Amino acid sequence: MNIIFMGTPEFAVECLDVLVKSNHNIIAVVTSEDKPAGRGKKIKISEIKKYSIKNKLKILQPRNLKDFDFINKIKLLNPDIFIVVAFRMLPKILWEIPKKGTINLHASLLPNLRGAAPIHWAIINGLKETGVSTFYINENIDCGEIIEQKKVSILENENTGELYNKLKKIGALTILSTLEKINKKGFKSIKQKESTEYLKAPKLNRENTKIDWGKPLNEVHNFIRGLNPYPSAWTSINENKKILKIYKSRKYSAFINKKHKPGTIIMSKNTLLITTGSGMIEVLELKMEGKKMMTNIEFNNGFKSLNNTNLS
């Protein structure tokens, strides 16, 4: 099939690479505009653009997806299908162009975890399994008819970075099998079920990435690993309101120390503990605002004065 691929981040590169190496034809790649980033405002290009340049693919970077000239360019390319992986919401005037429809890959078992951050929220919610879904795009975000789904187990201490790497590989293979499936005679997609019981996966921000130490031990641990490596779970030190980012933890003890309220730092020579609403968590990797990443032992050696300090 003649495919137009749409994507931006590294997660989408694996999918594009599998398609380039297949017997399908990538007639164009649509990705985000180049943007200035960092202190020096150096122009940053997307991971998909880097891959496309290297593999001599036609690149389109529209500012406005409804732009008349852009829509005409797409129509003239006469695509059989669009494949969308980690890109922007498409307007109807665009997604209805291909004769075989527009397919999206989403990193969850839809309709569970619709939204911008499904991998993070799968771990934050303590799920034992998640997966990927391919579906036809329609007017509502992540609500189109399902084509194919593949399940993946989530290990007890697995973090978002580790799960991300598993899902991008499985997602790429699912894209290929999806294309085979829709070409088979008699194939029918499946309507998504609607229920208020399904989990959501909203965009991550400063408010919803802050640790609530009053929550149970399991929930705090899942929250930390669900935000590792990015954007990271954070807390603040009451004394000076300095930000402390916590990257890695493990469940230490379900014992509740009634002398210390939730969020109290307890140091010993080789352990850094923080009390939660139902026990203590051991912090293994963390970063103080303005400092480099540290192990628990390095933190204990450098910040002994914070022993018994409360976090908020």
Phi and psi in degrees as a GROMACS rama.xvg file:
@    title "Ramachandran Plot"
@    xaxis  label "Phi"
@    yaxis  label "Psi"
@TYPE xy
-87.3534  116.291  ASN-2
-115.764  137.101  ILE-3
-105.835  123.177  ILE-4
-101.38  136.691  PHE-5
-126.223  123.692  MET-6
-173.915  170.111  GLY-7
-134.157  -57.2083  THR-8
-83.7117  -179.938  PRO-9
-59.508  -32.6326  GLU-10
-55.7749  -35.0813  PHE-11
-79.5334  -19.2716  ALA-12
-62.0411  -42.0006  VAL-13
-58.9984  -40.8058  GLU-14
-65.7541  -45.0417  CYS-15
-64.0302  -40.3348  LEU-16
-61.8799  -43.3533  ASP-17
-62.106  -40.1031  VAL-18
-69.0951  -40.615  LEU-19
-60.6219  -37.1713  VAL-20
-85.2671  -1.27694  LYS-21
-92.2085  -173.727  SER-22
-90.0797  10.9849  ASN-23
-87.0062  164.714  HIS-24
-116.29  114.072  ASN-25
-84.0019  105.42  ILE-26
-87.426  -18.3185  ILE-27
-168.325  156.753  ALA-28
-124.056  128.384  VAL-29
-107.815  126.596  VAL-30
-141.825  175.973  THR-31
-71.2195  160.239  SER-32
-68.0726  153.929  GLU-33
-66.9619  139.45  ASP-34
-133.866  146.394  LYS-35
-71.2027  138.727  PRO-36
-142.741  155.038  ALA-37
77.6129  179.872  GLY-38
-63.4204  -36.9374  ARG-39
-83.4929  -0.104683  GLY-40
52.2834  38.8465  LYS-41
-71.0917  138.727  LYS-42
-67.053  128.209  ILE-43
-112.556  132.156  LYS-44
-107.849  154.685  ILE-45
-69.507  158.499  SER-46
-62.8844  -34.8758  GLU-47
-66.5747  -38.5145  ILE-48
-65.7123  -42.336  LYS-49
-56.6317  -46.9389  LYS-50
-63.7124  -41.5815  TYR-51
-66.5278  -38.5167  SER-52
-62.8303  -47.5689  ILE-53
-59.467  -35.0896  LYS-54
-102.961  13.8152  ASN-55
55.2818  45.0257  LYS-56
-94.8794  148.458  LEU-57
-68.1959  128.249  LYS-58
-115.326  133.198  ILE-59
-122.503  134.013  LEU-60
-131.678  72.4657  GLN-61
-72.4679  142.457  PRO-62
-76.451  -39.3745  ARG-63
-123.463  119.903  ASN-64
-71.5917  -10.1132  LEU-65
-99.4684  1.8405  LYS-66
-56.9345  132.297  ASP-67
-58.7652  -46.2831  PHE-68
-64.6435  -39.8982  ASP-69
-64.8254  -45.9474  PHE-70
-59.2646  -41.7968  ILE-71
-65.0521  -39.918  ASN-72
-59.5006  -42.9085  LYS-73
-64.4149  -44.7717  ILE-74
-62.2295  -40.1295  LYS-75
-65.873  -27.0038  LEU-76
-72.8251  -18.0389  LEU-77
52.4627  59.1011  ASN-78
-72.7482  147.605  PRO-79
-77.3895  -35.3562  ASP-80
-157.098  150.242  ILE-81
-103.46  140.633  PHE-82
-119.975  123.783  ILE-83
-117.007  124.829  VAL-84
-135.505  113.409  VAL-85
53.2871  62.2567  ALA-86
-131.383  -170.092  PHE-87
-79.6542  168.257  ARG-88
-68.5259  131.399  MET-89
-93.609  139.789  LEU-90
-73.9813  154.87  PRO-91
-58.3385  -37.8123  LYS-92
-58.345  -23.6563  ILE-93
-93.9735  -51.0267  LEU-94
-70.9089  -14.3218  TRP-95
-91.0793  2.24468  GLU-96
-67.2944  -51.4382  ILE-97
-67.6401  140.77  PRO-98
-67.5854  -27.2207  LYS-99
-99.6841  10.2129  LYS-100
92.5448  -178.932  GLY-101
-119.704  123.5  THR-102
-107.734  137.499  ILE-103
-117.75  142.691  ASN-104
-102.989  126.986  LEU-105
-123.482  137.493  HIS-106
-87.4056  56.5043  ALA-107
-161.913  171.487  SER-108
-91.5613  86.8001  LEU-109
-58.1509  147.2  LEU-110
-83.6326  4.6016  PRO-111
-70.034  139.421  ASN-112
61.5229  48.7854  LEU-113
-70.1604  140.737  ARG-114
134.441  -172.813  GLY-115
-79.9167  -21.5794  ALA-116
-133.174  58.8722  ALA-117
-66.3906  -30.9951  PRO-118
-70.1765  -46.705  ILE-119
-57.7436  -48.4335  HIS-120
-73.3545  -23.8051  TRP-121
-61.5449  -43.8783  ALA-122
-75.4177  -43.9122  ILE-123
-55.7447  -38.2435  ILE-124
-82.0026  1.74815  ASN-125
70.7703  26.9593  GLY-126
-68.1749  148.595  LEU-127
-91.6547  -18.5776  LYS-128
-149.736  154.758  GLU-129
-146.411  -150.364  THR-130
166.595  -157.755  GLY-131
-129.822  153.783  VAL-132
-134.128  138.32  SER-133
-107.783  140.558  THR-134
-153.076  160.907  PHE-135
-80.8306  130.99  TYR-136
-70.6675  138.971  ILE-137
-134.801  -161.077  ASN-138
-67.505  -23.07  GLU-139
-107.187  139.565  ASN-140
-63.1641  126.027  ILE-141
59.3142  27.7669  ASP-142
-115.738  1.31956  CYS-143
-71.4218  172.115  GLY-144
-68.0052  135.818  GLU-145
-76.5612  136.328  ILE-146
-100.777  -49.2532  ILE-147
-153.576  150.988  GLU-148
-138.705  143.554  GLN-149
-129.108  132.235  LYS-150
-91.9817  151.413  LYS-151
-139.946  135.794  VAL-152
-78.1532  145.962  SER-153
-107.136  121.172  ILE-154
-73.58  158.275  LEU-155
-57.6412  -41.1455  GLU-156
-111.852  15.4464  ASN-157
-66.7871  139.804  GLU-158
-103.853  175.365  ASN-159
-62.1593  -39.5464  THR-160
-60.0899  -42.2295  GLY-161
-68.6978  -42.8995  GLU-162
-67.0497  -39.1314  LEU-163
-54.2052  -47.1916  TYR-164
-64.4412  -36.6507  ASN-165
-67.4777  -45.3405  LYS-166
-69.9336  -33.1876  LEU-167
-68.3407  -32.4052  LYS-168
-71.3495  -46.5883  LYS-169
-65.6919  -38.0788  ILE-170
-60.8279  -41.3195  GLY-171
-62.6715  -44.4499  ALA-172
-66.8848  -33.424  LEU-173
-68.8647  -34.5915  THR-174
-59.226  -45.8597  ILE-175
-63.0369  -46.9701  LEU-176
-67.993  -28.2935  SER-177
-64.5158  -43.6092  THR-178
-63.3784  -38.5344  LEU-179
-63.6669  -42.5536  GLU-180
-63.2585  -46.579  LYS-181
-70.9587  -16.5625  ILE-182
-86.5803  -8.88101  ASN-183
-79.2645  141.158  LYS-184
-63.6365  134.899  LYS-185
84.0132  3.67512  GLY-186
-65.5818  138.767  PHE-187
-133.561  132.041  LYS-188
-78.4317  164.341  SER-189
-115.416  131.583  ILE-190
-66.7464  139.37  LYS-191
-74.1862  141.771  GLN-192
-78.3088  147.954  LYS-193
-109.669  133.28  GLU-194
-161.782  149.383  SER-195
-79.1526  -7.6581  THR-196
-81.3592  -15.4564  GLU-197
-70.5288  142.866  TYR-198
-73.6094  151.274  LEU-199
-104.503  161.477  LYS-200
-132.72  67.1555  ALA-201
-65.7996  162.026  PRO-202
-59.2775  141.158  LYS-203
-82.2199  140.213  LEU-204
-145.008  -176.864  ASN-205
-61.1804  -37.4919  ARG-206
-70.5311  -45.3506  GLU-207
-90.5791  10.4542  ASN-208
-112.491  6.56523  THR-209
-86.0336  135.591  LYS-210
-74.1862  133.144  ILE-211
-102.808  101.271  ASP-212
-68.859  -14.169  TRP-213
-77.312  -10.7125  GLY-214
-75.9755  161.46  LYS-215
-61.3247  157.504  PRO-216
-50.5799  -50.0974  LEU-217
-59.1022  -42.0691  ASN-218
-67.0997  -39.0517  GLU-219
-65.9596  -44.0794  VAL-220
-61.9612  -44.7168  HIS-221
-63.7428  -36.7578  ASN-222
-63.6366  -44.7935  PHE-223
-64.7424  -48.1418  ILE-224
-71.8259  -27.1759  ARG-225
-70.2023  -19.1311  GLY-226
-109.447  10.9398  LEU-227
-102.929  126.321  ASN-228
-94.6664  -10.9624  PRO-229
-142.144  139.761  TYR-230
-85.3206  -3.97788  PRO-231
86.8891  141.818  SER-232
-77.5882  143  ALA-233
-134.507  161.136  TRP-234
-147.678  172.303  THR-235
-129.452  149.487  SER-236
-86.9592  123.634  ILE-237
-54.0535  -40.7665  ASN-238
-56.3597  -50.4808  GLU-239
-125.198  4.09023  ASN-240
62.3421  19.8251  LYS-241
-67.9691  144.111  LYS-242
-83.7756  134.607  ILE-243
-122.09  118.687  LEU-244
-97.4699  133.088  LYS-245
-115.623  122.49  ILE-246
-102.557  -37.7711  TYR-247
-138.187  137.516  LYS-248
-146.806  171.311  SER-249
-147.562  154.32  ARG-250
-70.6047  126.144  LYS-251
-100.276  -53.4645  TYR-252
-157.536  139.224  SER-253
-82.2129  -3.10505  ALA-254
-65.9118  131.307  PHE-255
-97.5285  116.895  ILE-256
-86.3811  104.136  ASN-257
-71.0915  -13.3045  LYS-258
-71.4313  -28.0253  LYS-259
-113.67  131.859  HIS-260
-78.2142  160.56  LYS-261
-54.2767  138.067  PRO-262
92.8607  15.662  GLY-263
-92.859  130.279  THR-264
-79.5945  129.449  ILE-265
-126.971  114.33  ILE-266
-104.541  144.249  MET-267
-135.216  -175.898  SER-268
-55.6573  -47.1618  LYS-269
-116.043  3.49372  ASN-270
-131.293  147.375  THR-271
-124.463  108.394  LEU-272
-108.621  149.354  LEU-273
-133.801  131.709  ILE-274
-76.4582  145.706  THR-275
-121.928  -170.277  THR-276
-70.5185  -14.3637  GLY-277
-148.841  42.701  SER-278
140.651  -166.042  GLY-279
-121.646  142.883  MET-280
-111.739  141.642  ILE-281
-97.2661  126.276  GLU-282
-92.5311  130.572  VAL-283
-108.895  -34.1399  LEU-284
-138.38  135.397  GLU-285
-156.45  170.005  LEU-286
-145.618  121.623  LYS-287
-82.408  144.371  MET-288
-51.4554  126.074  GLU-289
84.1198  -0.520127  GLY-290
-117.592  169.545  LYS-291
-82.7845  169.865  LYS-292
-62.4101  140.274  MET-293
-132.031  154.274  MET-294
-82.5387  169.982  THR-295
-61.0842  -37.7924  ASN-296
-67.5171  -42.1959  ILE-297
-62.555  -39.4594  GLU-298
-64.9909  -46.0512  PHE-299
-58.9841  -41.5579  ASN-300
-68.2394  -35.4516  ASN-301
-90.5522  -18.9532  GLY-302
-134.21  47.0877  PHE-303
-57.2046  -29.8903  LYS-304
-66.8039  -15.0367  SER-305
-86.2254  0.0146144  LEU-306
-57.6638  132.95  ASN-307
70.1427  10.5641  ASN-308
-77.4122  149.088  THR-309
-95.1668  138.562  ASN-310
-103.123  151.726  LEU-311
